[in-house]
Amino acid sequence: MVTKENNPTKADPEGVQSSPALAMTVGAGLLVGWRPTGDRPAAVPGTAHVGLVVCVAIAIAAAISHFAADWLGLPTPKATYRRIGPQDGLQVFCAGSSLLQFGISWPDVSEQLGQGIENWGLGGSSPTEWEVSQRVATNSDVMIIGFSVHDLNENFLCDYRANLVPIMQTIEDLWRSKSDWQFSERVLGQYPLAYLRTLFPTAGRPDAVLVGVRRKLCELAGLPLTRDDQAGFLVLPKTPVLNFGDWNSKLSDWPEDRALRRLVALRDEIHGAHRFDGPKKLAFLRMLDHAQKRGRIFVVVMPVAPVYAHQFLTPDVVRSFEATLAEAQQAVPQAHFVRLDQLPALKSDYYYADFTHLNGEGKRIATEALLKQLGNDSHVP
């Protein structure tokens, strides 16, 4: 699921190739490489000439990649600051991905707490990225951190992690968590890709580019978008306000073939497994430790759709997730855990827009439950 500003598009890139005509011209020059000089033999082109051709080719490819990323509206690798409520006085630091942002009515939460709320949002983010934002939120005395079993899964990686998290922090966390080489290679591989994207912003995003091109072509041709294209993104507010509209689609209305395609794609994205014992867990514990020195802490465990739970949440996965939450609770006893994932009212695909995001009706149920918990704990210092 991709979150994006102003009718976002999920895009995906492949490297842009030089034109065949240009390739033939350059190739012929390298093979023949001569100037008429009487009867003298042909001169072999120098290194400088070859280097110039390579540089020009790279520059053209980079320009095309930047144009495509801008035209398709690919998300930028930076957190977006949003807020709601009073700007004076101490603020509430809210950390969470689009699951939390879209799943709760933040104007109501701000009114309940009587404080402004700040958030630095980034699509697909998790505690490893939120920890960076927490260092910026220096004027807060309350922290709300919200995630689901999907967010906390180590195998679900934020596409922009390397743009925010220092590589030395990542290496240290991988070492401390005793992560295997296959997982470590996957995480560390994001860093060279992040540098490559400064030149080629579409690099490593083939799905996003293909979907974005398809949408653009439909727009140009005046054709309606397919259901998959319409549901493949979230539309964020144009202004930096922590106030999102309702998402009215229902997972229960999805055709079976569409649900199966999405499940296969999701299984591939998370490598078919859930684990909660790596860098995300360490970052989560550090965030709680940092927050307890400032004031109140609310950990909001967001629900996932029943079809997601049926497909992925085996008894072993559930036990591992609960063990991680129990360890966090033991480490920071004053943190109040709000288990929206255990609400019986949300145990239906009717209340979800996809496998992980609540729709408008689910949002109202979740917000009501959260406000009740915040009211019950308003006396906690």
SEVOBA-881970 format. One record per atom (N, C-alpha, C): x, y, z; residue in three letters. Coordinates in steps of 0.02 Angstrom, whole numbers, plus 50000, padded with zeros to 5 digits. Layout:
// SEVOBA-881970
XYZALA;...
END
This chain:
// SEVOBA-881970
500434994150000MET;500005000050000MET;500445006150000MET;500325010849955VAL;500735016649948VAL;500345022749969VAL;500635026950010THR;500295033150030THR;500585038849990THR;500135043049965LYS;500405048049921LYS;499985054249919LYS;500295059949905GLU;499965066349904GLU;499575067149838GLU;498975070249844ASN;498595072349786ASN;498525066949733ASN;498065062549744ASN;497925057149697ASN;498555053249681ASN;498855050149734PRO;499505047049725PRO;499465041249677PRO;500035039549651THR;500075033749608THR;500645029449630THR;500505022949629LYS;501035018349647LYS;501405016749583LYS;502055018149581ALA;502415017249520ALA;502965012249528ALA;503245010449471ASP;503805006049476ASP;504265006749418ASP;504935006549432PRO;505405008349381PRO;505855002649361PRO;506065002949301GLU;506574998649275GLU;507085003549245GLU;507705001949240GLY;508175006549211GLY;507985008349140GLY;508075014649121VAL;507895016849054VAL;508455015249007VAL;508325011948951GLN;508845010048904GLN;508935015348851GLN;509545015648823SER;509685020248768SER;509325017948706SER;509205022548660SER;508855020648599SER;509285016248556SER;508985011448518PRO;509375006948475PRO;509785010748424PRO;509495016248397ALA;509865020048347ALA;510505022948376ALA;510455025648437LEU;511035028548470LEU;511555023148483LEU;511315017248506ALA;511775011748521ALA;512145009548458ALA;511795009248401MET;512115007148339MET;512625012348316MET;512455018648326THR;512915023948305THR;513555023748346THR;513465023148413VAL;514055022948457VAL;514465016748442VAL;514125011048432GLY;514485004848419GLY;514885005248355GLY;514585008148303ALA;514935008748240ALA;515555013148248ALA;515485018448287GLY;516055022848297GLY;516625019448333GLY;516465015148381LEU;516985011648419LEU;517345006548375LEU;516965003348330LEU;517264998148287LEU;517665001248230LEU;517395006548200VAL;517735009448142VAL;518235014748164VAL;517955019748200GLY;518375024948231GLY;518895028048187GLY;518715030948132TRP;519225033948089TRP;519015040748065TRP;519535044548045ARG;519435050948011ARG;519825050647945ARG;519555053647892PRO;519945053547830PRO;520595057247838PRO;521155053747833THR;521815057047838THR;522265054147784THR;522035054547725GLY;522425051847670GLY;522425044247673GLY;523025041347669ASP;523085034047671ASP;523265031447740ASP;523235035847792ARG;523425033747859ARG;522895029047887ARG;523075024247929PRO;522595019547958PRO;522105023048005PRO;521535019648016ALA;521025022548059ALA;521295023448129ALA;521075028748163ALA;521285030148232ALA;520785027248281ALA;521015023948332VAL;520575021248384VAL;520355026848430VAL;519715027448444PRO;519485033048487PRO;519805032648556PRO;519955038348586GLY;520285038648650GLY;519815037448708GLY;520105036448768THR;519715035248828THR;519255041148844THR;519485047148831ALA;519075053048845ALA;518435053048803ALA;518495050748741HIS;517905050548697HIS;517395045548724HIS;517625039548743VAL;517185034448771VAL;516865036948836VAL;517255040148878GLY;517005042648941GLY;516465047848931GLY;516555052048880LEU;516055057148865LEU;515395054048844LEU;515445048948802VAL;514835045548780VAL;514475042448839VAL;514845039248884VAL;514535036148943VAL;514195041348987VAL;514535046948998CYS;514255052249040CYS;513615055049010CYS;513615056048945VAL;513025058748912VAL;512445053848918VAL;512595047248909ALA;512075042148914ALA;511775042048984ALA;512205042549036ILE;511965042549105ILE;511535048749118ILE;511765054449093ALA;511385060649104ALA;510695060249072ALA;510655057449012ILE;510005056848978ILE;509555052049017ILE;509835046349039ALA;509435041449076ALA;509185044449142ALA;509625048249176ALA;509425051349240ALA;508875056549229ALA;508925060449175ALA;508415065449160ALA;507745062149147ALA;507755056649109ILE;507135053049096ILE;506835050149160ILE;507265047449204SER;507035044549267SER;506715049949311SER;507025055849315HIS;506745061249356HIS;506085063749326HIS;506055064249260PHE;505435066449228PHE;504875061349243PHE;505035054849237ALA;504525049749248ALA;504285049849321ALA;504745050549368ALA;504555050749439ALA;504105056649454ALA;504265062449424ASP;503845068349435ASP;503165067649401ASP;503155065149340TRP;502535064349302TRP;502065059249335TRP;502355053849360LEU;501955048649391LEU;501785050349464LEU;502105055349492GLY;501965057249561GLY;502215052349612GLY;502805049649602LEU;503075044949651LEU;503215048449717LEU;503085045149773PRO;503205048249838PRO;503945050149847PRO;504055055449884THR;504745057549897THR;504995054349962THR;505645053149966PRO;505925049650025PRO;506025054150085PRO;505495057250109LYS;505545061350168LYS;504885061150206LYS;504925061850272ALA;504335061950314ALA;503965068550306ALA;503295068150306THR;502875074050298THR;502595076050366THR;502735082250386TYR;502505084750450TYR;501775086850446TYR;501365084450493ARG;500665086450499ARG;500495087450572ARG;500005091650585ARG;499805092950653ARG;499055094550656ARG;498795094550717ILE;498095096350728ILE;498045099150799ILE;497575103750809GLY;497445106350877GLY;497865112350896GLY;497845114350961PRO;498205120250984PRO;498945119950969PRO;499225125550948GLN;499935125850934GLN;500335128050994GLN;500005131151043ASP;500355133451103ASP;500415127751154ASP;500935128151194GLY;501025123251247GLY;501325116751223GLY;501365111951270LEU;501635105451254LEU;501195101651205LEU;501515097651163GLN;501165094151111GLN;501165086551124GLN;500745083051087VAL;500735075751087VAL;501115073451026VAL;501605069051037PHE;501975066150980PHE;501635059750960PHE;501405059550897CYS;501055053750871CYS;501495050250820CYS;501635043850830ALA;502055040050785ALA;501665034150757ALA;501645033750692GLY;501285028150661GLY;501265028850586GLY;501135023350553SER;501085023350480SER;500375025350459SER;500215024350396SER;499545026150371SER;498995022150406SER;499155016350434LEU;498655012350470LEU;498385016350529LEU;498835019750564LEU;498625023750621LEU;498345030450598LEU;498665033650549GLN;498445040150525GLN;497725039950499GLN;497575035050457PHE;496915034550428PHE;496415031150473PHE;496655027350522GLY;496215023350563GLY;495925026850624GLY;496135033050638ILE;495905036750697ILE;495725043850676ILE;495205046650708SER;495015053650696SER;495425058050743SER;495945061150718TRP;496405064850761TRP;496125071450787TRP;495685074950752PRO;495365080750783PRO;495005078950848PRO;494675073150849ASP;494325070950910ASP;494815069350966ASP;495385066250948VAL;495895064550999VAL;496195070951028VAL;496335075750985SER;496615082151008SER;496135085651056SER;495495085551040GLU;494995088651083GLU;494955085051150GLU;494995078451148GLN;494955074551210GLN;495545076051256GLN;496145076551227LEU;496745077751267LEU;496855085151282LEU;496535089551244GLY;496635096651254GLY;497315099151233GLY;497635095651187GLN;498305097451164GLN;498355096651088GLN;498855100051060GLY;499015099050990GLY;499365092350980GLY;499305089650921ILE;499615083250905ILE;500055084050844ILE;500675081450847GLU;501155081850792GLU;501305074850766GLU;501405074550700ASN;501575068150669ASN;502035069350609ASN;502525065050601TRP;502955065050543TRP;502805058650504TRP;502405059150451GLY;502155053150418GLY;502595051050359GLY;502665044450351LEU;503035041650296LEU;502725034950278LEU;502555033950215GLY;502225027850194GLY;502615021550211GLY;502275016550240GLY;502605010250255GLY;503095010550312GLY;503075015850352SER;503575016750405SER;503425012450466SER;503915012150511SER;503875007950571SER;504325011050625SER;504405007950683PRO;504795011050736PRO;505505013250716PRO;505825009750670THR;506495011850650THR;506505018850620THR;505975020650584GLU;505915027350555GLU;505615032250604GLU;505135030050644TRP;504805034550692TRP;505295036950745TRP;505785032850761GLU;506275034750811GLU;506655041050790GLU;506775041750725VAL;507105047750700VAL;506675053850711VAL;506015053150699SER;505555058850710SER;505505060550784SER;505535055650827GLN;505475056850899GLN;506015061550923GLN;506605061250894ARG;507145065650914ARG;507005072950897ARG;506565073950848VAL;506385080750827VAL;505825083550871VAL;505405079150897ALA;504825081250936ALA;505035082751008ALA;505365088351018THR;505655090051083THR;505165093551129THR;504575095551103ASN;504095099251144ASN;503485095051159ASN;503595088751181SER;503035084251193SER;503065081251263SER;502475080051292ASP;502445076751357ASP;501995070551354ASP;501735069051294VAL;501315063151284VAL;501535059951218VAL;501605053451217MET;501755049951155MET;501205044851141MET;500955044951079ILE;500505039751054ILE;500865036150998ILE;501005029851008ILE;501335025850956ILE;500855020250936ILE;500705019850872GLY;500215014950849GLY;500485010650793GLY;500355004250798PHE;500594999550746PHE;500154993350748PHE;500204989450695SER;499864983050692SER;500384977550689SER;500154971350688VAL;500614965750680VAL;500974966250614VAL;500664969450565HIS;500984970350499HIS;501544975450504HIS;501434981050536ASP;501954986250543ASP;502564983650579ASP;502454979650632LEU;503014977450674LEU;503374971450645LEU;503134968650591ASN;503464963050559ASN;504124965250529ASN;504674962150551GLU;505334964050528GLU;505414963050452GLU;505044958350424ASN;505104956950352ASN;504744962050309ASN;504354966450339PHE;504024971850301PHE;504464978050307PHE;504824979750254LEU;505314985150256LEU;505034991450224LEU;505164997050257CYS;504985003550228CYS;505455004950170CYS;505175007150114ASP;505575008350054ASP;506075014050063ASP;505955018450112TYR;506385024250122TYR;506785024050186TYR;506845018150215ARG;507215017350278ARG;507915020350273ARG;508275018750219ALA;508975020950213ALA;509045028450207ALA;508505031950188ASN;508535039250184ASN;508485042650252ASN;508265038950302LEU;508165041850368LEU;508615038950422LEU;508675032350422VAL;509025028850477VAL;509765028450461VAL;510215031050504PRO;510935030650492PRO;511155023350484PRO;511615022250439ILE;511825015350425ILE;512165012150485ILE;512515016150525MET;512855013250584MET;512345010850636MET;511775014350641GLN;511245012150686GLN;510955005550660GLN;510865005050596THR;510604998850566THR;511084993050578THR;511724994150567ILE;512214988750577ILE;512214986550650ILE;512204991450695GLU;512194989750767GLU;511574985650785GLU;510994987650760ASP;510374984050776ASP;510374977050746ASP;510624976250686LEU;510674969650656LEU;511124965150696LEU;511674967950722TRP;512144964050762TRP;511834962150829TRP;511524966950861ARG;511224965650927ARG;510654960650924ARG;510284960750870SER;509714956250863SER;509914949450833SER;510554948750817LYS;510814942450789LYS;510434940450726LYS;510304945350684SER;509944943950622SER;510374939850575SER;510054935350537ASP;510424931150491ASP;510664935150432ASP;511134932250394TRP;511454935950339TRP;510954937650284TRP;510494933250269GLN;510014934550215GLN;509604940750230GLN;509354941350292PHE;508964947150311PHE;509404953350315PHE;510004952750343SER;510464958450348SER;510644961150280SER;510774956650232GLU;510934958850164GLU;510354962650133GLU;509754960250146ARG;509164963650118ARG;509094970650147ARG;509194971450212VAL;509134978050244VAL;509694982750222VAL;510314980350224LEU;510884984550206LEU;510884986250132LEU;510574982050091GLY;510534983450020GLY;510124989650003GLY;509724992050052GLN;509334998050040GLN;509775004350036GLN;510365004150067TYR;510785010150070TYR;511095011850002TYR;511425007149967PRO;511665009049900PRO;511095010849853PRO;510515007649861LEU;509945009349818LEU;509715016549831LEU;509745018749894ALA;509555025649911ALA;510015030649876ALA;510665029149873TYR;511125033549838TYR;510995033449763TYR;510855027549736LEU;510715026949665LEU;510105031049646LEU;509615031449691ARG;508995035049675ARG;509085042549673ARG;509645045149696THR;509765052249687THR;509845053849613THR;510115049049575LEU;510165049849503LEU;509555047149467LEU;509325041249489PHE;508765037849456PHE;508215036549506PHE;507765041349518PRO;507245040549570PRO;506755034849557PRO;506735032249497THR;506285026649482THR;506615019949495THR;507255019849514ALA;507625013549522ALA;507305009249577ALA;507235002849564GLY;506974998149614GLY;506234998749626GLY;505855002049583ARG;505135002949592ARG;504745000749531ARG;504854994649508PRO;504514992549446PRO;503754992349452PRO;503494989849509ASP;502774989449517ASP;502464996449517ASP;502785001049554ALA;502515007849559ALA;502495011249491ALA;503025010249451VAL;503055013449386VAL;502525010549339VAL;502455003949338LEU;501965000849293LEU;501255002949310LEU;501095003049375VAL;500425005149395VAL;500315012549379VAL;500825016649391GLY;500765023749377GLY;500675025149303GLY;501045021749261VAL;500985022549188VAL;500275020549166VAL;500035014949193ARG;499365012649175ARG;498835017849194ARG;498905020849253ARG;498425025949274ARG;498455032049228ARG;499075034149213LYS;499155040049171LYS;498855038949101LYS;498965033049075LEU;498685031549009LEU;497925031449010LEU;497645028849065CYS;496915028949072CYS;496655036049076CYS;497005040349112GLU;496805047349118GLU;496825050849049GLU;497365049749013LEU;497445052948948LEU;496915050548899LEU;496735044148904ALA;496245041248859ALA;495525042348882ALA;495445045248942GLY;494785046348969GLY;494435039948991GLY;494815034849007LEU;494535028449028LEU;494505028049104LEU;494015024449132PRO;493975023749204PRO;494535019149229PRO;494765020549290LEU;495275016349321LEU;494975009649342LEU;495385004549341THR;495164998049366THR;495084998349441THR;494734993449469ARG;494644993249542ARG;495314992749578ARG;495764988649550ASP;496424987949582ASP;496794994549583ASP;496764998349528ASP;497105004749525ASP;496805009849572ASP;496135009849578GLN;495805014549622GLN;495965013249695GLN;496045006849712ALA;496155005049782ALA;496885004249801ALA;497335005549754GLY;498035004249767GLY;498405009849802GLY;498055015049824PHE;498395020649857PHE;497925024249903PHE;498225028449945LEU;497845032749990LEU;497955039949968LEU;497445044049974VAL;497505051149957VAL;497585055150020VAL;498155058450027LEU;498295062350086LEU;498075069650077LEU;497925073150131PRO;497715080150125PRO;498255084550095PRO;498045089650058LYS;498525094150027LYS;498885098450078LYS;498555100150132THR;498855104450183THR;499155100050239THR;499635102750277PRO;499965098850330PRO;499525098150392PRO;498925095450384VAL;498455094750439VAL;498345087350453VAL;498365085550516LEU;498275078550536LEU;497535077050540LEU;497225076950481ASN;496505075850478ASN;496345072750411ASN;496185066250411PHE;496085062550350PHE;495345060850341PHE;495145060650279GLY;494455058850265GLY;494335051450273GLY;493705049450266ASP;493525042450273ASP;493645038750207ASP;493865032550214TRP;493975028150157TRP;493375023450156TRP;492945024050106ASN;492295020750109ASN;492255013950075ASN;492785011650042SER;492755005050011SER;492774999650066SER;492534993750048LYS;492484988250097LYS;492824982050069LYS;493264979150109LEU;493614973050090LEU;493124967350078LEU;492564967450114SER;492064962150106SER;491744962150036SER;491814967749999ASP;491534968249932ASP;492024966149877ASP;492634964649896TRP;493144962849846TRP;492964956249812TRP;493054955849746PRO;492984949349713PRO;493534944549737PRO;493394938149736GLU;493874933249763GLU;494534933449725GLU;494514934249659ASP;495144934149621ASP;495584940149639ASP;495264945849652ARG;495664951749671ARG;495994950749739ARG;495624948049786ALA;495904946749852ALA;496484941849848ALA;496414936649807LEU;496944931749800LEU;497574934849770LEU;497494939149720ARG;498074942549690ARG;498444946749741ARG;498064950449780ARG;498374954749831ARG;498714950749886ARG;498414945149905LEU;498714940849956LEU;499384937949932LEU;499404935949869VAL;500024933249841VAL;500564938749840VAL;500374944749820ALA;500854950349819ALA;501104951949889ALA;500654951949938LEU;500854953350007LEU;501304947850034LEU;501144941750020ARG;501554936150044ARG;502264936750016ARG;502304938649953ASP;502964939549922ASP;503344945349954ASP;502984950749970GLU;503304956649999GLU;503614955250067GLU;503274951150107ILE;503524949650175ILE;503904943050177ILE;504064940450118HIS;504434934150113HIS;504074928450150HIS;503414928850153GLY;503004923550179GLY;503064922350254GLY;503334927250292ALA;503444925950363ALA;503374932350404ALA;503214931450469HIS;503204936850518HIS;503724935350571HIS;504084940450591ARG;504554939850647ARG;504594946750681ARG;504734946550746PHE;504704952650786PHE;505314953150832PHE;505894951050808ASP;506484950650851ASP;507084954250822ASP;506974959450782GLY;507524962850749GLY;507564970250763GLY;507814974250716PRO;507894981450725PRO;507254985150744PRO;506684983050718LYS;506054986550736LYS;505904985850810LYS;506004979950837LYS;505884978850908LYS;506354983150950LYS;506994983350932LEU;507474987250971LEU;507294994750967LEU;507094997150909ALA;506905004150902ALA;506285005650943ALA;505805001150943PHE;505185001950982PHE;505345002551057PHE;505784998251082LEU;505964998451153LEU;506335004951169LEU;506755007251124ARG;507115013551136ARG;506625019451137ARG;506125019351093MET;505635024651092MET;505245024951158MET;505055019251185LEU;504695019051248LEU;505135021651305LEU;505755019651305ASP;506225021851357ASP;506315029451355ASP;506365032051294HIS;506455039351287HIS;505815043051308HIS;505235040251291ALA;504605043651305ALA;504435043651379ALA;504645038451416GLN;504455038051487GLN;504795043551528GLN;505305046551501LYS;505635052051536LYS;505275058651526LYS;504765058651482ARG;504405064851467ARG;503705065051495ARG;503375059251498GLY;502675059451521GLY;502305053151503GLY;501675053951483ARG;501235048251470ARG;501395044951404ARG;501255038351402ILE;501365034451342ILE;500755030151328ILE;500505030551266PHE;499965026251245PHE;500205022251184PHE;500175015751190VAL;500345011251135VAL;499695008451106VAL;499535010451046VAL;498905008451014VAL;499055002750965VAL;498804996850981VAL;498904991150937VAL;498314990850889VAL;498454992450826MET;497934992850775MET;497744985950749MET;497124985050727PRO;496904978450702PRO;497094977550629PRO;497064971350606VAL;497114969750536VAL;496474965850517VAL;496334965650453ALA;495724962350431ALA;495734954850446ALA;495164951850459PRO;495124944650472PRO;495444940450418PRO;495374942550355VAL;495674938550301VAL;496434938550306VAL;496724944150328TYR;497454944450341TYR;497634939750397TYR;497264940050452ALA;497404935850509ALA;497354928450490ALA;496854926750451HIS;496754919750431HIS;497334917250389HIS;497614921550346GLN;498134919550300GLN;498824919350333GLN;498964923850380PHE;499644924750403PHE;499754923750478PHE;499254924850519LEU;499364924750592LEU;499244917850620LEU;499744913650613THR;499734906950642THR;499804907550718THR;499654902250755PRO;499754902550828PRO;500464904450848PRO;500964902150811ASP;501654903950828ASP;501784911450817ASP;501504914250763VAL;501584921350749VAL;501254925450804VAL;500654923550824VAL;500294927150876VAL;500674926850942VAL;500934920950959ARG;501324920351021ARG;501944924851020ARG;502274925050963SER;502884929250957SER;502704936650963SER;502164938650932PHE;501944945650936PHE;501764947551008PHE;501374943251041GLU;501174944651110GLU;501784944751157GLU;502284940551143ALA;502884940551185ALA;503264947151178ALA;503274949951118THR;503604956351107THR;503244961951144THR;502574961951141LEU;502184966951178LEU;502284966251253LEU;502304960051277ALA;502394958851349ALA;503084961351372ALA;503594960251330GLU;504264962651348GLU;504274970251351GLU;503934973551304ALA;503904980851305ALA;503524983351367ALA;502984979951385GLN;502594981851444GLN;503004981051507GLN;503404975851510GLN;503824974651569GLN;504384979851573GLN;504654981751515ALA;505204986551514ALA;504974993551534ALA;504344995351513VAL;504075001951529VAL;503365000951556VAL;503304999451622PRO;502654997751650PRO;502145003351645PRO;502355009651644GLN;501875015051642GLN;501555016151573GLN;501815012751522ALA;501505013251456ALA;500835009751456ALA;500325013351431HIS;499655010451429HIS;499525007651359HIS;499375001151356PHE;499244997851293PHE;498504997751278PHE;498325000551221VAL;497625000751198VAL;497554995551143VAL;497214989951156ARG;497184984351110ARG;496574984851064ARG;496614989251016LEU;496074989750967LEU;496034983450925LEU;496584979750921ASP;496584973550882ASP;496154968050914ASP;495954969150977GLN;495544964151011GLN;494814966151015GLN;494624971550983LEU;493924973650984LEU;493494968750944LEU;492994965650975PRO;492554961050937PRO;492204964450879PRO;492054970950886ALA;491684974550835ALA;492074975150769ALA;492734974450772LEU;493144975250712LEU;493374968550683LEU;493044963150703LYS;493214956550678LYS;492814954850615LYS;492764959550570SER;492404958450507SER;492744962350451SER;492814959250393ASP;493114962550335ASP;492704968550312ASP;492094969050336TYR;491654974650318TYR;491944981350340TYR;492354981350392TYR;492614987550421TYR;493314989350396TYR;493544985950343TYR;494214987250317TYR;494174989050243TYR;494614993750223ALA;494664995650153ALA;495124990950115ALA;495594987850150ASP;496024982850121ASP;496234978150178ASP;496784974750172PHE;496984969850223PHE;497204973150289PHE;497414979350287THR;497704982450347THR;497404989050367THR;497044992550322HIS;496784999250337HIS;496034998950352HIS;495845002250406LEU;495135002950422LEU;494795007750373LEU;494175006450356ASN;493795011250317ASN;493435016050364ASN;492995020250337GLY;492675025350377GLY;492285022650436GLY;491905017250425GLU;491515014350480GLU;491965011150532GLU;492485007850511GLY;492955004950559GLY;493325010350598GLY;493475015850564LYS;493805021550596LYS;493395024350654LYS;492735024850644ARG;492305027550697ARG;492305022950758ARG;492295016450747ILE;492305011650803ILE;492965012050840ILE;493525012350802ALA;494185012550833ALA;494285019050872ALA;494055024650843THR;494135031150876THR;493745031450942THR;493135028850940GLU;492725028851000GLU;493055024751056GLU;493335019051038ALA;493675014851088ALA;494295018251115ALA;494685021551071LEU;495285024951094LEU;495115030851139LEU;494615034751122LEU;494425040451163LEU;494205038251233LEU;493875032551236LYS;493665029951301LYS;494275028251343LYS;494765025051313GLN;495375023251350GLN;495765029451371GLN;495805034451326LEU;496155040651344LEU;495805044151402LEU;495145043951402GLY;494775047051456GLY;494885043451522GLY;494905036851521ASN;495015032951581ASN;495705034051611ASN;496195035751567ASP;496885036551590ASP;497105043751592ASP;496645048451587SER;496845055451587SER;497145057651653SER;497025053751705HIS;497305055651771HIS;498025053351780HIS;498275049251734VAL;498955046551742VAL;499455052151730VAL;499935053251775PRO;500405058751767PRO;500895057351711PRO;
END
